[in-house]
Every structure is written in structure tokens, then in C-alpha cells.
């Protein structure tokens, strides 16, 4: 059985970039990703994958923040009754 060889070396554009810790990190990474794609430094498949992952990350962060805000509002309303 043949195994698929996976390139674990990131393109120079992405070397040194860590996973985002907040939405600002995601925006910074996305900006670098777009620039690298336009300059031809990153393959379209990798660009699509990374954009997808960043989109999911930002969605999770937004949903988490929304849940927190809703919970705080509910506690406030309950406290007023």
C-alpha cells in the first residue's frame, strides 16, 4: 500500500505563523494569506483550506461571544424580576 507523502514544510509566507488566538490574529493571517496567494507564493488548495479554517475559527469565536452576551442579558433580566 502506497502512502501519500505530505509536505509538512509551510511556504515561507506562513512560516512562523501560529494558530490564531483571537479575531485580530485571524485577520492578520488572512491578510498575509491573501497577499501570498496573489503573489503566487501559496497554492490555491492550501489557500482555500486555510481560509476555510480561519472562517470556522472566527465563527466559533463569534458564537462563543454571542452566547456569553446572551447569558449576561438573561442574568440581568432574571435579577430584575
PyMOL commands that set and color helices and strands:
alter all, ss='L'
color gray80, all
select helices_A, chain A and resi 23-38+44-80
alter helices_A, ss='H'
color red, helices_A
deselect
rebuild
show_as cartoon
